[in-house]
Amino acid sequence: MPTHALLCSKPLLGGLYVKEEEENSVFPLKHTEVYAKITGHLSRVEVTQTFDNPYQE
């Protein structure tokens, strides 16, 4: 069965939240890297986020 992202009525920050069956799992944010390039009126931004997996699985 696929795992779905957890939808919250109150926004949560700094983590990846996953709901599997009836259990919620939290994967804390470890690092965010931002690369931006601006040329004239155009820009490109790449955001890379790394999360920690504190679980055995």
Secondary structure, DSSP 4 states (H G I P E B T S, - for coil): ---EEPP-SS---SEEEEEETTEEEEEEEEEEEEEEEEETTEEEEEEEEEE---S--
